Amino acid sequence: MGTTLYVCTTCKAGQPVPEGDLPPGAQLHAALAEGAPQDVRIVGVECLSACNTGCAISLTKPGAWSYVYGRLTLDDVPAILEGAGKYAASPDGIVPWRERPTVFRKQSIARIPPHPLPEAAE
């Protein structure tokens, strides 16, 4: 199994959503799904519990660090897809700082260690 990019489809980005309209998170999911990088699966989820920082996404893969990013918009789609591709290509989920898109450098909510931790880190 490779990299998964989870997208909160219920994120409202702090805005009311008129009846019948898609929430901003669902719009972001749809836009990202159109251009998934190689080896990246894009999955919509109902909530990432990052409501104060929506729209939110998470990047994860087995044996690697995982990340949660927030305050994302449709304008960030190219940068998110670029960053997801770089994440997928990294062996441990750590993309060198200067190689990360700006939204990944400035809008990180959390970095979660791999499970289980590599023995050297224990």
C-alpha positions as CSV (number, residue, x, y, z in Angstrom):
1,M,0.0,0.0,0.0
2,G,1.3,3.4,-0.9
3,T,0.6,7.0,0.0
4,T,-2.9,8.1,1.0
5,L,-4.0,11.8,0.9
6,Y,-7.1,12.1,3.1
7,V,-9.3,15.1,2.4
8,C,-11.9,16.3,4.9
9,T,-15.1,16.5,2.8
10,T,-17.1,18.2,5.5
11,C,-14.8,21.1,6.1
12,K,-16.8,24.4,5.8
13,A,-13.7,26.6,6.2
14,G,-15.5,28.6,8.9
15,Q,-18.3,29.7,6.4
16,P,-22.0,28.9,6.2
17,V,-22.7,26.5,3.3
18,P,-26.0,27.3,1.5
19,E,-28.4,24.3,1.2
20,G,-27.5,22.2,-1.8
21,D,-24.0,23.6,-2.1
22,L,-20.9,21.5,-1.6
23,P,-18.8,22.4,1.4
24,P,-15.4,23.8,0.6
25,G,-13.8,20.5,1.8
26,A,-15.8,18.5,-0.7
27,Q,-14.9,21.0,-3.5
28,L,-11.2,20.6,-2.5
29,H,-11.6,16.8,-2.6
30,A,-13.1,16.9,-6.1
31,A,-10.4,19.2,-7.4
32,L,-7.6,17.1,-5.9
33,A,-9.1,13.8,-7.2
34,E,-8.7,15.1,-10.8
35,G,-4.9,15.1,-10.7
36,A,-3.6,12.5,-8.2
37,P,0.1,12.0,-8.5
38,Q,1.5,8.6,-9.3
39,D,1.4,6.3,-6.2
40,V,-1.0,8.7,-4.3
41,R,-4.5,7.6,-3.5
42,I,-6.9,10.4,-2.7
43,V,-9.7,9.5,-0.2
44,G,-12.5,11.7,1.1
45,V,-13.3,11.4,4.8
46,E,-16.1,12.9,6.8
47,C,-14.0,14.6,9.4
48,L,-10.3,15.2,10.4
49,S,-11.3,17.0,13.6
50,A,-9.5,20.1,12.4
51,C,-12.6,22.3,12.2
52,N,-10.9,25.4,13.4
53,T,-8.3,25.1,10.6
54,G,-10.4,23.8,7.7
55,C,-10.1,22.9,4.9
56,A,-7.8,20.1,6.1
57,I,-5.9,17.2,4.6
58,S,-3.7,14.4,5.9
59,L,-0.8,12.6,4.2
60,T,0.2,9.1,5.4
61,K,1.9,5.9,4.3
62,P,3.1,2.8,6.1
63,G,6.3,3.2,8.1
64,A,6.5,6.9,7.5
65,W,5.8,10.2,9.3
66,S,2.2,11.5,8.7
67,Y,1.2,15.1,8.4
68,V,-2.0,17.1,8.8
69,Y,-2.3,20.5,7.0
70,G,-5.0,23.1,7.2
71,R,-6.3,26.5,6.0
72,L,-6.3,25.1,2.4
73,T,-8.3,26.4,-0.5
74,L,-8.9,25.5,-4.2
75,D,-6.0,27.8,-5.0
76,D,-3.7,25.4,-3.2
77,V,-4.5,22.4,-5.3
78,P,-1.4,22.5,-7.5
79,A,0.9,22.9,-4.4
80,I,-0.9,20.1,-2.5
81,L,-0.6,17.7,-5.4
82,E,3.1,18.6,-5.8
83,G,3.7,18.1,-2.1
84,A,1.9,14.8,-2.1
85,G,4.0,13.5,-5.0
86,K,7.2,14.5,-3.1
87,Y,5.9,12.9,0.1
88,A,5.1,9.6,-1.8
89,A,8.6,9.6,-3.3
90,S,10.3,10.0,0.1
91,P,11.4,6.9,2.0
92,D,10.3,8.1,5.4
93,G,7.7,10.8,4.7
94,I,10.2,13.6,5.4
95,V,10.6,15.9,2.4
96,P,13.5,18.3,2.9
97,W,12.2,21.7,4.1
98,R,13.2,23.7,1.1
99,E,11.7,21.2,-1.3
100,R,8.2,21.4,0.3
101,P,5.6,23.6,-1.2
102,T,5.0,26.8,0.9
103,V,1.6,25.6,2.1
104,F,3.3,22.5,3.5
105,R,5.9,24.6,5.3
106,K,3.5,27.2,6.7
107,Q,0.2,25.4,7.2
108,S,1.2,22.2,9.1
109,I,-1.1,21.4,12.0
110,A,0.6,18.1,13.1
111,R,3.4,15.7,12.3
112,I,2.7,12.2,13.6
113,P,5.5,9.6,14.0
114,P,5.4,6.3,12.2
115,H,3.8,3.3,13.9
116,P,5.6,1.4,15.0
117,L,8.6,3.6,15.6
118,P,11.8,2.4,14.0
119,E,13.9,0.6,16.6
120,A,16.7,3.1,16.4
121,A,14.3,5.9,17.5
122,E,13.1,4.0,20.7
